[in-house]
């Protein structure tokens, strides 16, 4: 079981500590009429239980608390994603899409009663503290997580800027739980970053999908093209991107596609069904594209990867994605409260369901360091790599510097290093056609 959200009533794909939730704004009708009769006998049983609690519980219980708990129980019993949002939670959810919020900078869900890290957000307290996708949080300070709801755990992880919290973490590959102390801070998310890996080969990192992400991505891509006099290829990095606004994912996909379906949804209610298509114009003009993904790539990230993969526009590299492909609809209630209800599933252009399956990369490539792969002979040293080697006739003065840059990249980010190599190969193939 894994947890994550459509607001206003829109599409929402994730719960981020602080609160940052992946939201896409749209409308799904809250039908006032139902063809099903009200189950009177069941409601009588509910009333009977309600009155027995009121009369016999050890402490006096407020009516409002009993009713809120009953509503939460109805929704949490459906699936891990459906829930009740009180006025504070609903307000924080709406604020969380604007790219700045207080907290740790974690996208989290519930699994087997514990808080599971879906992804830490780049350059946040959680990522700087070394939290990783897949970590299980079993204690918050001295309080066990077992028995908490996701909202309760998220609420406890929030706090004033500058305050500390200690997370007890279970991580695959480590024998015993360990503690991570994190200082809460205001989280400001820069959703798009760029750099030039080598002349002609660019890099775009999308950390989350916000309302302006697609526009920022196009601007950064054009800046890279101007810097290099035209791009020969681009790496789009969606690793540890927990999702975000659906329209942001559609816009990023559209930036690299000329036409065709991007994503569609299907549900029991017709108003929950949507189809999104690409418009003419590829920001790379057909240049090779490699997309990096991993287990922390969820929701909106999977929509982008799935669309580009189905259209054969990009090669997907890395590891299998998270597999969050269900649609939650936010249905506002009185008093500023709301229901978050699962209403549909996402599908890629080829009709593949993302839910629970995720996106399988075209080329599986785990993140390693050279130290982990470093038996002698795996990366043979050549004459050109020897210190003070005799220069070859065709060797330029800056070649050695380029080799050092590539070596540094391989040490820092092996998957990105291999993605760059893939781009060079694709560019070579295109040039020979």
C-alpha positions in Angstrom: 0.0 0.0 0.0 1.3 3.4 -1.0 -0.2 6.9 -0.5 -0.4 10.2 -2.5 -3.8 13.6 -4.8 -6.9 16.5 -8.1 -7.8 19.7 -6.4 -10.5 22.3 -6.5 -11.7 19.6 -7.5 -8.5 18.7 -9.3 -5.9 15.9 -9.9 -3.4 15.3 -7.1 -0.5 12.9 -7.3 1.3 12.8 -4.0 1.6 14.1 -0.5 4.8 16.0 0.2 5.8 17.0 3.7 5.3 20.5 4.4 2.6 20.2 2.8 3.4 20.0 -0.9 0.9 17.9 -2.8 0.9 17.1 -6.5 -2.1 18.9 -7.8 -3.7 19.5 -11.1 -6.7 21.8 -11.3 -9.9 20.6 -13.0 -13.5 19.9 -12.3 -15.3 16.7 -11.6 -19.0 16.9 -10.9 -20.1 16.1 -7.4 -23.4 14.5 -8.3 -26.3 15.5 -6.1 -28.5 12.7 -7.2 -27.9 9.0 -6.9 -29.7 6.1 -8.5 -29.0 4.0 -5.4 -31.4 3.9 -2.5 -30.1 5.1 0.9 -29.3 2.0 3.0 -31.6 2.7 5.9 -30.8 -0.5 7.9 -27.1 0.2 7.7 -27.6 3.8 8.8 -29.7 2.6 11.8 -26.8 0.3 12.8 -24.4 3.3 12.4 -26.7 5.4 14.7 -26.9 2.6 17.2 -23.1 2.4 17.4 -22.8 6.2 17.6 -25.2 6.4 20.6 -23.5 3.5 22.4 -20.1 5.2 22.1 -21.6 8.5 23.3 -23.2 6.7 26.4 -20.5 4.2 27.3 -17.0 5.4 26.2 -14.7 6.0 29.2 -14.3 9.7 28.4 -16.8 12.2 27.1 -16.5 12.5 23.3 -17.5 15.5 21.2 -20.1 14.8 18.4 -17.8 16.5 15.9 -14.9 14.3 16.7 -17.0 11.1 16.4 -18.4 12.2 13.0 -15.0 13.2 11.6 -13.5 9.9 12.7 -16.4 8.0 11.0 -15.9 9.9 7.8 -12.1 9.2 7.9 -12.8 5.6 8.5 -15.2 5.4 5.5 -12.5 6.8 3.2 -9.4 5.1 4.5 -11.2 1.8 4.2 -11.5 2.2 0.4 -7.8 2.6 -0.5 -4.6 4.2 0.7 -5.2 7.4 -1.2 -8.8 8.4 -0.3 -9.1 10.5 2.9 -10.9 13.3 4.6 -9.3 16.8 4.7 -10.3 19.1 7.5 -10.1 22.9 6.9 -6.4 23.2 7.9 -5.4 20.2 5.7 -7.4 21.5 2.7 -5.9 24.9 3.0 -2.3 23.6 3.3 -2.9 21.4 0.3 -3.9 24.3 -1.9 -0.9 26.4 -0.7 1.5 23.6 -1.4 1.3 23.8 -5.2 2.9 27.3 -5.3 6.5 26.1 -4.9 7.2 27.3 -1.4 6.2 25.7 1.9 7.4 24.8 5.3 8.7 21.4 6.4 11.3 18.8 5.5 10.9 18.4 1.8 9.8 14.8 1.6 7.2 13.1 -0.5 5.8 10.3 1.6 3.2 7.6 1.7 2.0 4.8 4.0 3.2 1.2 3.7 2.3 -1.5 6.2 1.6 1.1 8.8 4.9 3.0 8.4 5.7 6.2 6.6 7.6 5.4 3.3 9.7 8.0 1.6 8.7 8.2 -2.0 11.3 10.9 -2.8 13.2 13.6 -1.1 13.0 16.9 -2.9 16.3 18.4 -4.2 18.0 21.0 -2.0 15.7 20.6 1.0 16.4 19.7 4.6 15.5 16.1 3.9 17.8 15.7 0.9 20.7 17.4 2.6 20.2 15.1 5.6 20.7 12.1 3.3 17.1 10.7 3.2 16.5 8.4 0.3 13.6 7.0 -1.8 12.4 3.8 -0.2 13.4 4.7 3.4 10.8 3.6 6.0 10.3 6.0 8.9 9.3 4.1 12.0 9.5 6.7 14.7 9.1 10.5 14.9 11.2 11.7 17.8 10.1 9.3 20.5 6.7 8.5 19.0 6.2 5.2 17.0 4.6 5.8 13.6 2.6 2.5 13.8 -1.0 3.3 14.4 -0.8 6.9 13.0 -2.7 7.9 9.9 -0.7 9.6 7.1 -2.2 13.0 8.0 -1.2 12.5 11.6 2.4 11.6 10.7 2.7 14.5 8.3 1.3 16.9 10.9 3.8 15.7 13.5 6.7 16.2 11.0 5.6 19.8 10.4 6.8 22.5 12.8 8.3 25.9 13.1 11.2 26.8 10.9 14.5 26.1 12.7 13.0 23.4 15.0 14.5 19.9 14.9 12.9 16.5 14.5 14.6 13.1 14.8 13.4 10.4 12.3 14.2 6.7 13.0 14.7 5.1 9.6 14.9 1.6 8.3 16.8 1.4 5.0 17.4 -1.6 2.7 21.0 -2.8 3.0 21.4 -1.6 6.6 21.1 -4.1 9.4 19.6 -1.9 12.1 17.4 1.2 12.2 19.2 4.5 12.5 18.4 8.1 13.5 18.4 11.1 11.2 18.1 14.6 12.8 16.6 17.2 10.4 16.1 20.9 11.0 12.8 22.2 9.6 13.0 25.0 7.1 11.0 26.8 4.5 11.2 24.7 1.3 11.5 26.6 -1.9 11.3 24.4 -4.9 13.1 25.4 -8.1 11.3 23.0 -10.4 13.7 23.3 -13.4 17.5 23.5 -13.5 19.8 23.2 -16.5 23.5 22.8 -17.4 25.6 22.0 -20.5 27.2 18.6 -20.0 29.5 19.0 -23.1 29.2 21.3 -26.1 26.0 20.4 -27.8 24.7 18.1 -25.1 22.4 19.6 -22.5 20.9 18.6 -19.2 17.5 19.5 -17.8 16.6 18.5 -14.2 12.9 18.7 -13.3 12.4 18.3 -9.5 8.6 18.6 -9.4 5.8 19.7 -11.7 4.3 23.1 -10.9 2.2 25.5 -12.8 5.1 27.2 -14.6 7.3 24.1 -15.0 6.6 23.5 -18.7 7.2 27.2 -19.6 10.5 27.2 -17.6 11.6 24.0 -19.2 11.1 25.4 -22.7 13.0 28.6 -21.7 15.9 26.6 -20.3 16.1 24.4 -23.4 16.2 27.4 -25.7 18.9 28.9 -23.5 21.0 25.8 -23.9 20.4 25.8 -27.6 21.6 29.4 -27.9 24.6 28.6 -25.7 25.7 25.7 -27.8 24.6 26.9 -31.2 22.1 24.1 -31.4 21.7 21.0 -29.3 22.8 17.5 -30.5 21.0 15.9 -27.6 19.4 16.4 -24.2 19.1 14.5 -20.9 15.8 15.0 -19.1 16.3 14.0 -15.4 13.1 12.9 -13.6 14.8 10.9 -10.9 13.3 11.4 -7.4 10.6 13.7 -8.9 7.5 12.8 -6.9 5.0 14.4 -9.3 3.0 17.6 -9.2 0.5 19.4 -11.3 -1.0 17.3 -14.1 -0.9 20.2 -16.5 2.8 20.6 -15.8 3.4 17.0 -16.9 1.2 17.4 -20.0 3.1 20.6 -20.9 6.6 19.0 -20.4 5.5 16.1 -22.6 4.1 18.4 -25.2 7.4 20.3 -25.4 9.0 17.2 -27.0 6.1 15.9 -29.1 4.5 17.2 -32.3 1.2 15.5 -32.0 -0.7 12.5 -30.5 -2.1 11.5 -27.2 -0.1 12.3 -24.0 -2.3 10.7 -21.2 -5.9 9.8 -20.5 -7.9 8.8 -17.5 -10.8 6.3 -17.1 -13.1 6.0 -14.2 -16.6 4.8 -13.3 -18.0 8.3 -13.5 -17.9 9.9 -17.0 -16.9 13.3 -15.6 -13.6 11.8 -14.3 -12.5 10.9 -17.9 -10.0 13.2 -19.6 -7.7 13.0 -22.7 -4.7 15.3 -23.3 -3.0 15.6 -26.7 0.2 17.3 -27.9 0.3 20.3 -30.1 2.8 20.9 -33.0 6.3 22.0 -32.1 9.3 20.0 -30.6 11.6 22.3 -28.7 14.6 20.0 -29.6 13.6 19.8 -33.3 13.9 16.1 -33.2 17.4 15.9 -31.5 17.9 12.8 -29.4 16.4 12.7 -25.9 17.2 10.5 -22.9 15.0 10.4 -19.8 16.4 9.3 -16.5 14.0 7.7 -14.0 14.1 5.7 -10.8 11.9 4.4 -8.0 11.4 8.0 -6.7 9.9 9.0 -10.1 6.1 9.1 -9.4 2.8 10.3 -10.8 3.4 13.2 -13.2 7.0 12.0 -13.8 5.6 8.6 -14.9 3.1 10.4 -17.2 6.0 12.2 -19.0 8.2 9.1 -19.2 5.3 6.9 -20.4 4.2 9.4 -23.1 7.7 9.9 -24.5 8.4 6.1 -24.4 5.1 5.2 -26.2 5.8 7.8 -28.9 9.4 6.5 -29.2 10.5 10.1 -28.7 13.0 9.3 -26.0 15.0 6.4 -24.5 14.1 5.8 -20.9 17.1 4.9 -18.7 17.4 4.0 -15.0 15.2 1.8 -12.8 11.5 1.1 -12.6 9.4 4.0 -11.4 7.1 4.2 -8.4 3.8 3.2 -10.0 1.3 5.9 -8.8 -1.3 6.0 -11.5 -4.6 6.6 -9.8 -6.6 9.8 -9.8 -7.9 11.5 -6.7 -10.6 14.1 -6.8 -11.0 16.8 -4.2 -14.7 17.3 -3.4 -15.1 20.5 -1.3 -17.5 20.3 1.6 -19.0 22.9 4.0 -16.8 24.6 6.6 -13.7 24.6 4.2 -13.4 20.8 4.4 -13.1 18.3 1.6 -13.0 14.7 0.5 -10.1 13.3 -1.4 -11.6 10.4 -3.3 -10.0 8.0 -5.9 -12.1 8.4 -9.1 -10.0 7.1 -12.0 -6.7 5.7 -13.3 -4.1 7.1 -15.6 -3.1 5.4 -18.9 -0.2 6.0 -21.2 -0.9 6.7 -25.0 -0.5 3.0 -25.7 -3.1 2.1 -23.0 -0.7 1.0 -20.3 -1.9 1.4 -16.7 0.7 3.2 -14.6 -1.0 2.2 -11.3 1.1 -0.3 -9.3 3.1 -1.2 -12.5 5.1 2.0 -13.1 7.2 2.6 -16.1 9.9 0.1 -17.0 13.0 1.8 -18.5 14.2 0.8 -22.0 17.7 0.4 -20.5 17.9 -0.7 -16.9 20.8 1.0 -15.2 21.3 1.1 -11.4 23.1 4.0 -9.8 26.6 2.9 -8.7 29.9 4.5 -7.9 33.2 3.6 -9.5 34.4 2.3 -6.2 31.6 -0.3 -6.3 32.5 -1.4 -9.8 36.2 -1.1 -9.3 38.0 -4.3 -9.9 41.1 -3.7 -11.9 40.5 -3.9 -15.6 36.9 -2.9 -15.6 37.8 0.6 -16.8 41.2 0.1 -18.5 43.6 3.0 -18.6 44.7 4.2 -22.0 47.9 6.0 -23.0 46.0 9.3 -23.3 45.0 9.1 -19.7 48.5 8.8 -18.4 49.9 11.9 -16.7 52.3 13.9 -19.0 51.6 11.5 -21.9 53.1 12.4 -25.3 50.4 14.2 -27.2 49.0 12.7 -30.4 49.0 14.5 -33.7 45.2 15.0 -33.6 44.9 15.7 -29.9 43.8 19.2 -29.0 44.9 21.0 -25.9 41.5 20.9 -24.3 41.0 17.1 -24.8 42.6 16.2 -21.5 40.4 18.7 -19.7 37.3 17.0 -21.3 38.5 13.6 -20.1 38.8 14.9 -16.6 35.3 16.3 -16.8 33.9 13.0 -18.0 35.7 11.1 -15.2 34.4 13.6 -12.7 30.8 13.1 -14.0 31.2 9.3 -13.8 32.3 9.6 -10.2 29.5 12.0 -9.3 26.6 10.5 -11.3 27.1 7.2 -13.1 23.6 7.1 -14.6 24.0 10.6 -16.0 27.4 9.7 -17.4 25.9 6.7 -19.2 23.0 8.8 -20.5 25.5 11.3 -22.0 27.3 8.4 -23.7 23.9 7.2 -25.1 23.2 10.7 -26.5 26.6 10.7 -28.2 25.9 7.3 -29.8 22.4 8.4 -31.0 23.9 11.6 -32.4 26.5 9.6 -34.3 23.9 7.3 -35.7 21.8 10.3 -36.9 24.8 11.9 -38.5 25.5 8.7 -40.5 22.0 8.3 -41.9 
